[in-house]
Amino acid sequence: MHTLTIETAEVLLLIAAIVSMLARRLRVPYTAGLVVAGLGVSFIGRAFDVGLTNELIYSVFLPPLVFEAAYQTKWKPLVADLAVISTLSILGVLLSAGVCCALMHYLAGWEWQPSLLFGILISATDPVAVLAMFKEWAVAPRLKLLIESESLINDGSVAVLFAVALAAVAGAAPTASSVVVSFAQNLLGGIGCGAAVGFGTLLLAGTAEEPFVEITFTTVAAFGSFLLAQHLGCSGILSTMTAGIIIGNLEAWNSFTTRGRTAVDSFWQYAAFVVNSLIFLLIGIRISKQPLGGHLLTGAIAIGSVLVARMVGVVACTLPFMGSKWKVSGAHQTILIWGGMRGALALALALSLPDMPRRAEVTAAAFAVVAFSILVQGMTLSPLIARLD
């Protein structure tokens, strides 16, 4: 496979723009259209045989995606529903990972080690496809907030759990206390790095008067917060999320000029479009190259296991709030379950797996789940939203 070159990126962006226009006219999810386009492009020739690697996803694609989503997240609604969101994104991840692990062990016949790694890496939900669709529908703001915020935090939770599980696979014998300490260090360290970068960016932006300089500061913050946390052994996703929330919400600091804030908003909307376009096209290309034919039964079991695990996680985590002001309605629970799609992070973690028993099967199962979630769940979510009004 080739690396992503400027020439290839230009052609892929042209395809993405055309797919975007067609998707709007045909009223189909944009991300599903991109994956289908990627599947088609892969048969044109080796020029588009681009390697979708763990490094490309983690170092190039994830930081701007996480930052843009966090930057657009409003603090007051997030705090108001923090109890539900944190329960879904932490306890829900643990429940989903555990249920999926058990199902893969007993139904697919996998050993516990690959079952556990798969259960963890596939538990991170990707809100990109759902949120792009929500723009076409009058969806309740709270539902949008729950899906987006849960995904932001559970991405960090999954990344931390996966790092701990990989250490155990490598030969470490983690105790309960060491797991808790490692999780806390990743969690608090990531938030601390993001807060330092976020406040530092606001201070620097307060000395600038040119919009392009303010855009540059936020770009450095998006990638810098991620790289700083990764260098210190903390969660890069939580770091970038924290930096994005701080920069996007602390209006009281008056760090950005009026023109600068408008320019930053527009820049990050466009950056998210570019990154999403490239990543979903590359997912389609990579799926076409992934040898899934020999793992059809395993893929089907994995898809069913992930859906059951997601249902258990959502129902169990929203049940305690049914009699309170944080109640999540049955319709919202249904959208949370069916809209809990998988994407970039799951593939990045699957591609980062070391040599281990059933590595090929775990990777194939991850690609099968991602393909199903984008193409099937993504294509059927709009009718489901309409039916549930």
N, C-alpha and C positions, 0 to 999 in steps of 0.2 A: 504493500500500500504506500501511497505517496503522502507527503506532508501537505498541509493546507497552504497553498501559495496565493499571492495577490490575484493572479489571473483566474484561478479556480474560484476564489471568494467572490470576485466580480461577477462571474457567470452565475454562481449560486444565488447571489443577491438579486440579479435580474430575474431569475426563475422565481425567487421568493416574491418579488413585487407582482409578477404576473399571477402567481398562485393566490396572492392576497386579493387581487381584484376578482378573480374567478370565484374564489370561496365566498366572497360577499354576495356576488350575484346569484350563486347557486345555493346560498344559505347553508353551507357546510362549514364545520370547524376549520379554521385556518391551519392549525397545527396538524390535523389529520391530513389536510391537503398537502402540506409540506412533506409529510412522511411518504405519502403515495407518490408525490413527485420525485422524492429521493429514490424510491424503489424503481421508478421508471428511468431516471437519469443513470442509475448504476449499470444499465444494460447498453448505454450508448458507447462506452469505451473505457479504457483504463485511465483516461485523463481525470475522471471523477472518482477514481478508486482511492478516496482520501481516508487515511487512518484516523478513526475516532478513538483516541487514546485517553487513558486516565489523566495524563498530564495536560492534554488539550482541554478536557472538560473542567478539571480542577483549577488549573492555573489561568485559563483564558475565559472560559464561558461562565463558570459559577460566580466569581466575584461581581461582575456587573449585574447578573440576574438577581442575586441576593440583595445587592445594594439598591437597585431600582425598586424592588418590591418593598424593602424596608423604608426607603425614602418616601414612598407614596403612602405608607401606613400611618394613620393618624393616632396620636398617643392617647387621647381621651377615650375613644371607643375601645382601644386595645386594653387599657387599664380596667374599664368597666366590665369587660368579659374575660379578664385575665385568668380567673379561676377555671372557667370552662376550657379556655385555650391551653393553659398549662397542663391541665389534666389530660386533654386529648393528645398533646404533643409529647408528653413524658410517660405517663401511665399507659396511654393508648399505644405508644410505640412498643413498650415492654410487653403488653398483652398481645399485640399483633405479631410481634416477633416470636413470642413463645408459642402461640397457637400455630403459626405457619411452620415453625421448626418441628413441632410435634407431628403435624399432618404430613410434612415431607418425609419425616423419619418412618412413620408407620404406613403411609400410602405409597410413597415412591421407593421405599426401601433404602433410603440413604442412611449413612452413619450419622451420629449426632453432630460431629464436627461440621461437615458441610451443611447439614440441615440448619444448624444455629447461625452460621455465617450468612446463608441465604435468607433466613428469616429476618435477620437484622438489616441487611443491605436493601431488601425489598420493602421495608416498612416505611421508608421516607416517601411522602406524597409530593407530587409536583403540581402546583396550582396553575401553571402557565396556560395549559389548554383550557381549563375551566374558566379562568378569569378572562381570557380572550373572548370566550363565548358569552360571559355574563354582560359584556358591553352591548350585546345585541338584545338583551332581555331586561325587563324591569325586575331584576332580582333584588330581594331584600338586602339592604346594606349590611345587616348583621350576618347574614349567611356568607356574603362575600368576605367580610372580615374574619369569620371563623375559619374558612378554608385557607385564605391567604396567610393569616397569622399562625395557624396551626402548622402549615407547611414550613414557614420560616423557622419556627422553633424546633420542629421535629427533624428537620434536616440536620441541625446541630446535634440533637440528641442521638440520631442514628450514626452520625460520623464519629461521635465519642464512643458509643457502644461498639462500633465496628473496630475502632482502634484497640479497645480492650480485648475484644475477641481475637483479633489478629495476634496480639501479644501472647495470648494463651495458646494459639495454634503454633506459634514460633517456639514454644517450649516453656514459656513462663507458667508458673502455677499460681494464678491469682487467688487471693483469699477475698472474702466478702469485704473486709476493711480496705484492702488495696484497691478493689474495684470502686468502692465509694470514694476513696481519696482521688483516684485517677479521674473519675467522672467529675468530681468537684473542681479539681485543678483545671481540667479542660473547660468546664462550664464557666467558672469564675475568671480564669485566665483569659478566655476568649472575650467575655464581656468587658473585662478590664482593658484589654488591648483596644477593643472597639471604642470604648469610652474615651481613652486617651487620644486616639486618632480623631474621633469625632469632635471633641472639644478643641483639639489643636487646629483642626480644619476651620472651625468657626472663628477662632482667633486670627488665623491667617487671612481668612476671607474678609474680616472686618477692616483689614488694612488695604484692601484692593478696591478699585472702582471700575475695573474693566470686566465685563461679563465673561470674556474668554478666559481671563485669569481665574475667575471664580469657578468656571467649568473645570479648569485644569486641577484646581484644588480638590474638587469632589472626585475627579477621576483618580487622582493619586490616593485619596482616602479609600476609595472602593478596593483598589488592588493592594494598597499599602497596609490596610488593616488586616486583610486576609493573609498576606505574606508575613507580616510581623507575628501574628498569632501562630501560624504554621512553624515559623522559625523557632518560636519559644515552646513548641510542643503543645499548643492549645488549639481550640477549635477555631479555624479560620472562618467558618460559616457564621458562627455566633458573633465573632468579632466584626465581620462586615455588616451583619444585621444590626448590631448595636450602633455602629458608626452611622449607618443609613438612617436609623430612627432618630438619632440625636440631630443630625444635620437637617433632616426633613421636618423636625417639629419645633426646634428651639427658635421660634420667630422672635422671641423677646430679646434675643441677643442683637438683633438688627445687624447681623454680620454681612448679609447679602444685600446688595442694592436691589431696587425694584426690578430694574432691567436684568440684573444678574440672576435673581430668583426665577424670573420667567425663562431666561435662557437656559438655566440649569434644568428646569422642568422639561423643556422641549428636548434638550440634549439627551436626557436619560430615557425619555420615551422612545426616541429614535434608537438609542443604544440598545434598549431592550428588544426593539423590533429586529435589529440587525443580528444580535446574538441568538435570539429565539429562531430566526429564520435559518441561520447557519446550522444550529444544533439539531433542529428537527429534520432538515434535509440530510444532514450527515447520519442521523439515526436511521432514516430510511435507506440510505446507501449501505450502512453497516449491516442492517437487518438482512438485506439481500445477499450479503456475503457470509452471513452467519450460518453455519451448517445446522439448521434446525430440523432437517428432515429425519435425522436419526434420533431425535429427541422429542417426537411429537407427543407420545404418552406422558413423558416427564413434563413437557410444557403445559399440557392440559391439566395435569395434577397440580402444577405450580399455580396456574391461573385460578383454579378453583380454591386452592388453599389460601391464596392471597385475598380473594374476595370474602371467604369465610372469616379469615383473621381480621380483616378490616371491619366487617360487620360486628364481630365480637368486641373489638376495640371501641368502636363508636357507641354501640348500645350500652356497654358496661360503663363507659366514662361519662355519658350524658344522663344515665339513670339516676345518680345521686342528686341531680339538680332539678328533677322533674317537679318538685313541689316548691321551688324557689323562683326568684326573679330571673335566674339564669336558665330557666327551662328551655330546652331545645325541642322544637315540635317534631312530630313524626315525619312531616314532609322535609324538614331541614335535615333530619337524620338520614333520610333516604338519599338526599343529594350529597351529603357528606360521605356516605358509603360508596355510591356509584361514581361520585366525582373525585374520589381519592385515587387519582391516576398516578402512575409512576413515570419517571423521566430521567433527566440527566444525572442526578446523584446516584440513583440505583445502578446505572450503567458504569459510572465512574468507579464505584466501589467494586462492581463485578470485574471490571477490567484490571483492577489493582490486586486481585487475588494472587497470592504466591502459588508456586507449584505445590499441589496438594491433591489428595484423592478426590475425584469427581469434579475437578476444576472446570473441565469442559462442559459438564452437565449443569453445573451451577450457573455458568455464564450463559449457556443456551436458554436455561429457564428464565433468567433475568431478562434477556432480550425478548422471549416469548411474552412475558408479562407486560413489558413496556409496549410491545407492538399491539397486544390486545387492548390495553388500557387506552392507548391513543386512538386506534382505529375503530374499535367496537364501542368502548365506553364513551369516547369522545363523540362519535357519530350519533349515539343514541341519547346523549344527555339532553340535548335541546328538546326532543319530543317528551322526555320525562319531565323536564321543567314545565313545559306547556301543560302536560296532563295534571301535574300537581298544582298548577296555577301559582 
